[in-house]
Amino acid sequence: MTAATLGKGRLLQRLDTMLVSKAPLPQLTGFRRFGVEFLFFGIKEARSCLFAGLFFVSIFMTPREGLFGIPRYDFLLIIALAIQGWMIWTKLETLDELKAICLFHVVGFALEVFKTSSAIQSWSYPDFAYTKVLGVPLFSGFMYAAVGSYIIQAWRILDVRILHHPPYWMATLVALAIYANFFTHHYIGDYRWYIAALAVGLYARATVIYRPLDRDRKMPMTLSFILIGFFIWLAENISTFFSIWHYPNQIGAWSTVHLGKWSSWTLLVIMTFTIVASLKHIREKIHIPK
């Protein structure tokens, strides 16, 4: 790791310190306050998407034929590993957080193997790669890890706290049901909406407290899940447009990813948050009613 690379990490750390330590600004009122808060919220969101942003920019800029004689999927794996290693080296993510991110890799890769199998064929990765295992390029796990990385980074930068979070055992059971349904709906029916209704009821009182600037703001937790799921759905549309993977209906010509995938991504975000909530420093800011 070069001194310049390490220096960029320290620059980001200084940026983070500036973003999270804003003194009270009572002079900001009305529309001006809304505009400044919205601007800082956007900056903090962009900063939280550091891994996802760098990774997806790499996806869009890497030619389909690859670079330097390296197939595209293999080249993307190298880039993803480099970004992840840099974030750990510069302490933008901790080793404890890396453990949760590795779990996202395992969970995502298992789902990818099942969904792309010859018996299911929900989607496919059309290009050759040396690092394909069971038909799935290893870089794909980083797409799931990117969601976890975003939540971990946003938690710190937006000073996120949760009020009225359901008991962990209940949240864990719902997360397991969500994950299981991704597999079982091919055989025993899709119970997605029943599970979604259960999740909405479970998180009905849960509130996200976050700080875009110098004051706390609130949002229903279910709304935050839905919004994150929507932006992942948008990213999926862009990725399929660039033929990173495609669905059966996109083989002849690209078309918009079905809106129903938004609900799938929202459920996946709920499952991802449950994993993130297992981190010790995050649990300290989650309130569970007695």
Secondary structure by P-SEA (a helix, b strand, c coil): ccaaaaaaaaaaaaaaaaaaccccccccccaaaaaaaaaaaaaaaaaaaaaaaaaaaaaaaccccccccccaaaaaaaaaaaaaaaaaaaccccaaaaaaaaaaaaaaaaaaaaaaccccccccccccccccccccccaaaaaaaaaaaaaaaaaaccbbbbcccccaaaaaaaaaaaaaaaccccccccaaaaaaaaaaaaaccbbbbbbcccbbbbbcaaaaaaaaaaaaaaaaaaaaaaccccccccccccccccaaaaaaaaaaaaaaaaaaaccaaaaaaccccc
